[in-house]
Amino acid sequence: MKKIFVLIVSLLCLFGCSSQEKASDGIYVEKFTYEQHEYLMFYTIGRFTGVEHDPNCWCMIDYD
């Protein structure tokens, strides 16, 4: 299941369904949506470093 998720995330990133930002230390951050949740993908030039659930995603907001 984890391999399928990584494959889907990779395909989403390849086809440009997200925005990309560059941090000052050479790490690129790409934001994308998968199944109505926001995710952040981190990578350096030519190297994937990880995916994280966006802390600003609607499901992480405390409505109290």
SVG drawing of the C-alpha trace seen along z (x, -y; Angstrom):
<svg xmlns="http://www.w3.org/2000/svg" viewBox="-15 -32 36 34">
<polyline fill="none" stroke="black" stroke-width="0.4" points="0.0,0.0 2.8,-2.4 4.4,-1.7 1.2,-2.6 0.9,-5.8 4.4,-6.8 3.8,-6.0 0.6,-8.1 2.3,-11.0 5.2,-10.8 2.8,-10.7 0.9,-13.7 4.1,-15.7 5.3,-14.8 2.1,-16.1 2.1,-19.5 -0.9,-19.5 0.8,-21.5 2.8,-24.6 6.5,-24.6 8.6,-26.8 12.3,-27.0 13.6,-27.4 16.8,-29.3 18.9,-26.2 18.3,-24.5 15.3,-22.4 12.3,-22.5 8.8,-22.1 5.9,-21.1 2.4,-21.3 -0.3,-18.9 -3.7,-17.6 -4.6,-13.9 -8.0,-12.7 -9.0,-16.1 -5.9,-16.4 -3.0,-18.7 0.6,-17.3 4.1,-18.7 6.8,-16.9 10.4,-17.9 13.3,-17.3 16.7,-18.7 18.0,-19.0 17.7,-15.5 16.9,-13.8 13.6,-13.1 13.7,-13.6 10.1,-13.0 6.4,-13.7 4.5,-15.2 0.9,-15.9 0.5,-19.6 -0.1,-21.0 -2.4,-23.6 -4.7,-20.9 -8.4,-21.2 -8.3,-18.0 -5.5,-19.4 -7.4,-22.6 -8.8,-22.6 -12.2,-24.2 -12.7,-24.6"/>
</svg>
